[in-house]
Amino acid sequence: MKVPEIEDFPVSVKQGSCTVKIYRRVNKDYLEFKVIYYGKDGRRKFQTFADYTDAHKAATMAAESLATGNLQALTLTNEDALIYSRAKAALDPVKVPLDVAAREYAEAQKLLQDDGLMDAVRTYVKSHRLLSIKTVREVADELIHEKEVHSRRPASEDYVKDLRSRLGKFAGAFHCDIRNIGPEEMRSFLDSLKVAGRTWFNYARVIRTLFRFAQSRKYYPKDIDPFEGIDLAFEDDGEIEIFTPEQLTRLFEVARPEIIPFLAIAAFAGLRHREITRLDWGEVLASGYIEIKKAKAKVRSRRLVPITDNLAQWLASYRQPSGPVTPFANMSKQLLWLADETKKKELGATEDAPPSLEVKWKHNALRHSFISYRLAILGDENRVAMEAGNSPAMIYRNYRELVTKEQAALWFAIAPPKPENPSPSPPVLGEPVILPLPGP
């Protein structure tokens, strides 16, 4: 038997005055069909099937059984007969059996408690009747197209890629009108991801963007919150991890020249990973600041980050008029390989020589280190927040008293080794620009 279209559900199977309904639902990665009806005992019955044909057969049998049981004659008083006739006449235009109408009214009134059913219906119609019917996939595609083409400020390729990936999975789980998704379905989907921390939050964040877009286009009612009862609070994945000055020195010792600018800017200016990979040398200003333009910042606000003395020394031999600071498409792999290099002994080391300092890579630790050491130097969370692009409250709550001023002084004293026989000729890529460390 051919499965009806999505918009045809629920399917009603009728026998006489008895109706049994078949509902379609996506459960994780597969379809299921639910047969729902009221039994002879007045209780609601549920049956679930993976195949629509089986569901239809069960619904037909249930309807026939109920219709047969309802053939028993009833003795009605004149008043009851009049009530029955009026009720039947009222329901004939909408073709709803009297028993079904009575049960649905009773269920609705139980849910509404002291509120009137008609008031609830009028509110629902007011918020839903003007909505356009759109599937989850259609709304997701429209949002992505809007971000790519029609937005006043087109989204980055990374953001669009993230939208396609996460919304694609969400749309794959719900082949239905987006209006049919509420808090229960949302919670079920998020739980099915089997992820936690930032990954879970990123899914929830992107899906929330989808529903806000749907509400703005009148595809989803504004008075319904699909995330009702779902905690969306998130700050960070676990404890903040930082590198010691000794560990950072070891990373510089084994780093390839092409990685040095990324490593130095992350450690001594605290830029985010994505901000550095989008950074152009033209934005490393001779005035002593790195300019994070609004379009490249995570929080979409421009900021100037001071270049410390030692950072200026690290960048001196690499400065160019323009061009990307980071030449690699995937810096994450480069950083993991960098950490692996710290396991190796120095060239010429004997077998019995002590092992070199091994550094295990820590997620976002360069930025965490900068903020921690910078706060210890300045003692001013407001100023550090401006440089890092965070809120002062977050800086104070997460980074205060992680390190000492002495450790911070060692961190910002890490500089490239001076050549044993300095050449009088200027470096190939320009003279070093040593800038003062802003701060007290």
C-alpha positions in Angstrom: 0.0 0.0 0.0 1.3 3.4 -0.9 2.2 5.7 2.0 0.2 9.0 1.9 2.0 12.3 1.6 3.2 14.0 4.8 0.4 16.6 4.7 -2.3 13.9 4.6 -1.5 12.7 8.1 -3.1 11.9 10.4 -5.0 9.4 8.2 -8.6 8.6 9.4 -9.9 5.0 9.0 -13.7 5.0 9.4 -16.3 2.3 9.9 -19.8 3.6 10.6 -19.5 6.2 13.3 -16.1 4.9 14.5 -12.8 6.5 13.5 -9.3 5.3 14.1 -6.4 7.6 13.2 -2.9 6.8 11.9 -0.1 9.2 12.7 3.3 9.4 11.0 6.4 10.1 13.1 10.2 10.2 12.6 11.9 8.3 15.4 15.6 9.0 15.2 16.6 7.6 11.7 13.4 5.7 10.8 9.7 6.2 10.2 7.0 4.8 12.4 3.3 4.8 12.2 1.1 5.0 15.3 -2.5 3.8 15.4 -4.5 5.6 18.0 -8.1 5.1 19.1 -10.4 4.7 22.1 -11.3 1.1 23.0 -14.6 -0.2 24.2 -13.5 0.5 27.8 -13.1 4.1 27.0 -9.3 4.1 27.3 -6.9 5.4 24.7 -5.1 2.7 22.7 -1.7 2.9 21.0 -0.1 0.6 18.4 3.2 1.3 16.6 4.2 -0.1 13.3 7.3 0.3 11.0 5.2 -0.4 7.9 2.2 1.7 6.8 0.3 -1.3 5.3 0.4 -3.1 8.7 -0.7 0.1 10.5 -3.6 0.5 8.1 -4.7 -3.1 8.5 -4.7 -2.7 12.3 -6.6 0.5 12.1 -9.2 -1.1 9.9 -9.7 -4.0 12.2 -9.9 -1.8 15.2 -12.5 0.4 13.5 -14.6 -2.6 12.5 -14.4 -4.1 16.0 -15.6 -0.8 17.5 -18.4 -0.4 14.9 -19.7 -3.9 15.6 -19.7 -3.3 19.4 -21.6 0.0 18.8 -24.5 -1.7 17.1 -26.2 -2.4 20.4 -29.4 -0.4 20.6 -29.7 2.4 23.1 -32.8 3.6 24.9 -32.9 7.4 25.0 -35.3 9.7 26.8 -37.0 12.3 24.7 -34.5 14.9 26.2 -31.5 12.7 25.4 -32.7 12.1 21.9 -33.1 15.8 21.3 -29.6 16.5 22.6 -28.2 13.7 20.4 -30.0 15.0 17.4 -28.7 18.6 18.0 -25.1 17.3 18.6 -25.2 15.1 15.5 -26.5 18.0 13.3 -23.8 20.3 14.6 -21.1 17.8 13.7 -22.4 16.8 10.3 -20.8 19.7 8.4 -17.3 18.9 9.8 -17.9 15.1 9.4 -16.7 14.2 12.9 -18.4 11.4 14.8 -20.1 12.4 18.0 -18.1 10.1 20.2 -14.8 11.4 18.8 -15.9 15.0 19.3 -16.9 14.3 22.9 -13.7 12.6 23.8 -11.5 15.2 22.2 -13.5 18.0 23.9 -13.1 16.3 27.3 -9.3 15.8 26.7 -8.9 19.4 25.6 -10.8 20.7 28.6 -8.7 18.7 31.0 -5.6 20.2 29.5 -7.0 23.7 29.6 -8.3 23.3 33.2 -10.1 26.6 34.0 -9.5 28.2 30.5 -12.2 28.0 27.9 -11.8 25.8 24.9 -13.1 28.4 22.4 -10.7 31.1 23.8 -7.8 28.6 23.4 -8.9 27.8 19.8 -9.2 31.5 18.9 -5.7 32.2 20.3 -4.3 29.2 18.3 -6.0 30.3 15.1 -4.7 33.9 15.5 -1.1 32.7 15.9 -1.2 29.8 13.4 -3.7 30.6 10.7 -1.5 33.2 9.0 1.6 30.9 9.0 3.0 29.5 5.8 3.4 25.8 5.6 7.1 25.0 5.3 9.1 21.8 5.9 12.2 21.8 8.1 14.3 21.2 5.1 12.8 24.1 3.2 13.3 26.6 6.0 16.9 25.4 6.5 17.7 25.9 2.8 16.1 29.3 2.9 18.1 30.4 5.9 21.4 29.2 4.4 20.6 31.0 1.1 19.8 34.1 3.0 23.1 34.0 4.9 25.0 33.4 1.7 23.4 35.9 -0.7 20.8 38.3 0.7 22.4 39.2 4.1 23.7 42.8 4.4 26.9 41.2 5.5 27.4 37.7 3.9 28.3 35.0 6.4 31.8 33.4 6.3 32.3 30.1 4.5 33.0 28.4 7.9 29.7 29.6 9.3 27.7 28.5 6.2 29.5 25.1 6.3 28.5 24.7 10.0 24.9 25.6 9.1 24.8 23.0 6.3 26.2 20.3 8.5 24.2 20.8 11.7 20.9 21.8 10.1 21.2 19.0 7.5 21.2 16.5 10.3 18.3 18.2 12.0 16.3 18.3 8.8 17.1 14.7 8.1 15.4 13.8 11.4 12.2 15.7 10.8 10.5 15.2 7.4 7.6 17.4 8.4 6.1 20.8 8.7 8.4 22.9 11.0 5.3 23.9 13.0 5.0 20.3 14.2 8.2 20.5 16.2 7.8 21.5 19.9 9.9 21.2 23.0 9.4 17.4 23.3 10.6 16.7 19.8 13.5 19.2 20.3 14.6 17.5 23.5 14.4 14.1 21.9 16.6 15.1 19.0 19.2 16.8 21.1 19.4 13.7 23.4 19.8 11.5 20.4 23.0 13.3 19.3 24.9 11.5 22.2 27.3 14.5 22.5 28.0 17.0 25.3 29.7 20.3 26.0 30.5 22.6 23.2 29.3 20.2 20.5 25.9 19.9 22.0 25.7 23.7 22.5 26.7 24.4 18.9 23.9 22.2 17.6 21.4 23.9 19.9 22.7 27.3 18.9 22.3 26.7 15.2 18.9 25.1 15.5 17.7 28.1 17.7 18.8 30.4 14.8 16.7 28.3 12.4 13.6 28.7 14.5 14.1 32.4 15.1 14.4 32.8 11.3 11.2 30.7 10.9 9.4 33.0 13.3 10.5 36.1 11.5 9.2 34.6 8.2 5.9 33.5 9.8 6.6 29.8 9.3 6.5 29.2 13.1 4.3 30.7 15.8 6.1 33.4 17.8 4.3 32.4 21.0 5.9 29.0 21.1 9.4 28.4 22.3 10.7 25.0 21.0 13.5 25.1 23.6 11.1 25.5 26.5 12.5 23.6 29.5 15.9 23.0 27.7 18.9 24.5 29.5 21.0 26.3 26.9 23.5 27.8 29.3 27.2 27.1 28.3 30.4 28.7 29.2 33.3 26.3 28.4 34.3 22.7 28.1 35.6 21.8 31.6 38.5 23.5 33.3 40.6 26.2 31.7 44.0 24.8 30.8 47.1 26.9 30.2 50.8 26.3 29.2 53.7 27.1 31.5 56.5 29.4 30.2 58.7 26.4 29.9 56.2 24.5 27.8 55.7 27.5 25.5 59.5 27.8 25.1 59.7 24.2 24.1 57.0 24.7 21.5 58.9 27.6 20.0 62.1 25.4 19.9 60.6 22.7 17.7 58.2 24.9 15.7 58.6 25.2 11.9 59.1 28.8 10.8 55.7 28.9 9.0 54.0 28.3 12.3 55.9 30.9 14.4 53.5 33.9 13.6 50.4 31.9 14.6 52.1 30.6 17.7 53.3 34.0 18.8 50.1 35.9 18.1 48.0 33.3 20.0 50.4 33.3 23.0 51.1 37.0 23.3 48.1 38.7 21.8 45.4 36.1 22.7 43.6 36.1 19.4 41.1 33.2 18.8 42.1 30.4 16.4 39.7 31.6 13.7 40.7 35.2 14.1 44.4 34.3 13.4 43.6 32.1 10.4 41.6 35.0 8.9 44.2 37.6 9.8 46.1 39.6 7.1 49.6 41.0 7.5 48.1 44.4 6.6 46.1 44.2 9.9 49.3 43.9 12.0 49.7 47.6 12.3 53.0 49.6 12.6 51.3 51.6 15.3 51.7 48.7 17.7 48.3 47.0 17.5 46.7 44.1 15.7 43.4 45.1 14.2 40.6 42.6 14.5 38.0 43.8 12.0 34.3 43.5 12.7 33.7 41.0 9.9 36.4 38.7 11.2 35.7 38.9 14.9 33.6 36.2 16.7 31.5 38.8 18.5 31.2 41.0 15.4 32.9 44.0 16.9 36.1 45.7 15.9 39.0 45.7 18.5 42.6 46.6 18.7 45.0 44.2 20.4 48.3 45.6 21.6 51.6 44.1 20.3 53.8 43.3 23.3 57.6 43.7 23.1 58.3 40.0 22.7 55.6 39.6 20.2 57.1 42.3 18.0 60.4 40.5 18.1 58.8 37.2 17.1 57.0 38.9 14.2 59.9 41.1 13.0 61.3 38.6 10.5 58.0 37.5 9.1 56.2 40.9 8.5 54.9 41.5 5.0 52.9 44.3 3.5 49.9 42.0 3.0 48.9 38.4 2.7 47.6 35.8 5.1 49.5 35.4 8.4 48.7 31.7 8.4 49.6 29.8 5.2 47.9 26.5 6.3 44.3 25.5 5.5 44.2 23.3 8.6 46.1 24.8 11.5 44.7 22.4 14.0 46.6 19.5 12.4 49.8 21.6 12.4 49.5 22.3 16.1 49.0 18.7 16.9 52.1 17.8 14.9 53.9 20.6 16.7 53.1 18.9 20.0 54.3 15.6 18.7 57.6 17.1 17.8 58.3 17.9 21.5 58.5 14.2 22.2 61.7 13.9 20.1 65.2 14.3 21.6 67.4 17.1 20.3 69.8 16.2 17.4 73.0 14.7 18.6 71.6 13.7 22.0 73.0 10.5 23.4 70.9 7.5 24.3 71.2 8.1 28.0 70.4 11.8 27.7 67.3 13.0 29.6 64.1 13.2 27.5 63.2 16.6 26.1 60.2 18.4 27.7 57.2 16.8 26.1 54.2 19.1 25.7 50.7 17.7 25.2 48.4 19.9 23.2 45.6 21.5 25.2 42.4 22.9 23.5 42.5 26.7 23.3 45.3 26.8 25.8 47.3 29.5 24.1 44.4 32.0 24.3 43.7 30.9 27.9 47.3 31.3 28.8 47.5 34.8 27.3 44.4 36.0 29.2 45.6 34.4 32.5 49.1 35.9 32.3 47.9 39.3 30.9 45.4 39.6 33.8 48.2 38.9 36.3 50.3 41.7 34.7 47.6 44.3 34.4 45.3 43.4 37.3 42.4 44.9 35.3 39.7 42.5 33.9 38.1 45.4 32.0 41.2 46.1 30.0 41.9 42.4 29.4 38.3 41.9 28.3 38.7 44.6 25.7 41.9 43.0 24.3 40.5 39.5 24.3 37.0 40.3 23.1 35.3 38.8 26.2 33.1 40.3 28.9 34.8 41.5 32.1 32.6 39.3 34.2 33.8 36.2 32.3 37.4 37.2 32.6 37.1 37.8 36.4 35.2 34.6 37.0 37.4 32.2 35.0 40.9 33.7 34.9 41.5 35.5 38.2 44.4 34.2 40.3 45.4 31.3 38.0 49.0 32.5 37.8 51.4 34.8 39.6 52.9 38.0 38.4 56.3 36.3 38.4 55.1 33.6 36.1 53.4 36.2 33.9 56.7 38.1 33.6 58.5 34.9 32.5 55.7 34.3 29.9 56.0 37.8 28.3 59.9 37.6 28.4 59.9 34.6 26.0 61.6 36.0 22.8 63.4 34.6 19.8 67.1 33.8 20.4 69.5 36.5 19.3 71.9 35.5 16.5 75.5 34.8 17.7 77.0 36.8 14.8 74.4 39.5 14.0 74.5 40.7 10.4 74.6 44.4 9.7 72.2 43.9 6.8 68.5 44.2 7.4 66.2 41.2 7.4 64.8 40.1 4.1 61.2 40.9 5.2 61.8 44.3 6.9 63.3 45.8 10.0 62.1 44.6 13.4 59.6 46.8 15.0 59.9 46.6 18.8 56.9 48.2 20.4 56.3 49.0 24.0 54.1 46.7 26.1 50.9 48.6 26.8 50.0 48.6 30.4 51.3 49.8 33.8 
